[in-house]
Amino acid sequence: LMNIAIRGFPSDTTEDEIRTALEEYGVPVERLTIHPSDDQNRFLAVVSVDTNQAGIKVLAQKINGQVWKGQQLSAEYFLYR
């Protein structure tokens, strides 16, 4: 499993919405945790996906800059498992 941190979700975004959006990219989500932020409009989701380093890098590139409910997302992947 590889992990990716996605920032920028509005506070009303649900885990199911994030899971569905990521699975549209063809990535099976294994675990998903939403972390609140001091800024209520910029929540962070940490997602574990069943892919390799190349796959997680491509996913992060696809997510970066996407707009979700009026908020721009940013994504970083973790090189460790």
C-alpha positions as CSV (number, residue, x, y, z in Angstrom):
1,L,0.0,0.0,0.0
2,M,1.1,3.5,-0.7
3,N,-0.2,6.7,1.0
4,I,-1.2,10.0,-0.5
5,A,-2.2,13.2,1.4
6,I,-4.7,15.3,-0.3
7,R,-5.3,18.9,0.9
8,G,-8.1,21.3,0.1
9,F,-11.3,19.5,0.7
10,P,-14.1,21.6,2.1
11,S,-15.3,20.6,5.5
12,D,-18.6,19.1,4.2
13,T,-16.8,16.6,2.0
14,T,-17.6,13.0,3.0
15,E,-15.3,9.9,3.0
16,D,-17.6,8.3,0.5
17,E,-17.3,11.3,-1.9
18,I,-13.5,11.1,-1.8
19,R,-13.5,7.3,-2.2
20,T,-15.8,7.5,-5.2
21,A,-13.8,10.3,-6.8
22,L,-10.5,8.4,-6.4
23,E,-12.0,5.1,-7.6
24,E,-13.0,6.9,-10.8
25,Y,-9.3,7.1,-11.5
26,G,-9.2,3.3,-11.2
27,V,-7.5,3.3,-7.8
28,P,-8.9,1.0,-5.1
29,V,-8.9,2.8,-1.8
30,E,-7.9,0.6,1.1
31,R,-8.0,3.2,3.9
32,L,-9.2,6.8,4.1
33,T,-8.9,9.2,7.0
34,I,-10.1,12.8,7.0
35,H,-8.1,15.2,9.3
36,P,-9.7,18.6,10.3
37,S,-7.7,21.7,9.7
38,D,-7.6,25.0,11.5
39,D,-9.1,26.4,8.3
40,Q,-12.6,24.8,8.2
41,N,-12.5,25.0,4.3
42,R,-9.2,23.1,3.9
43,F,-9.5,19.6,5.3
44,L,-6.8,16.9,4.7
45,A,-7.5,13.4,3.6
46,V,-4.8,10.7,4.0
47,V,-5.6,7.8,1.6
48,S,-3.9,4.4,1.4
49,V,-4.2,2.8,-2.1
50,D,-3.2,-0.5,-3.5
51,T,-0.6,0.7,-6.1
52,N,3.1,1.0,-6.6
53,Q,5.3,4.1,-6.4
54,A,4.8,4.9,-10.1
55,G,1.0,4.6,-9.7
56,I,0.9,6.8,-6.7
57,K,3.0,9.5,-8.4
58,V,0.7,9.5,-11.4
59,L,-2.4,9.8,-9.1
60,A,-0.8,12.7,-7.2
61,Q,-0.1,14.5,-10.5
62,K,-3.8,13.9,-11.7
63,I,-5.2,15.3,-8.4
64,N,-2.9,18.4,-8.1
65,G,-4.8,21.4,-9.3
66,Q,-8.2,19.8,-9.6
67,V,-11.0,21.8,-8.2
68,W,-13.4,20.1,-5.8
69,K,-16.5,22.1,-4.6
70,G,-14.8,25.3,-5.5
71,Q,-11.5,24.4,-3.7
72,Q,-8.2,23.7,-5.4
73,L,-6.7,20.4,-4.3
74,S,-3.1,19.5,-3.8
75,A,-1.6,16.0,-3.3
76,E,1.6,14.6,-2.0
77,Y,2.6,10.9,-1.9
78,F,4.7,9.2,0.6
79,L,7.7,7.1,-0.5
80,Y,7.5,4.8,2.5
81,R,4.9,2.2,3.0
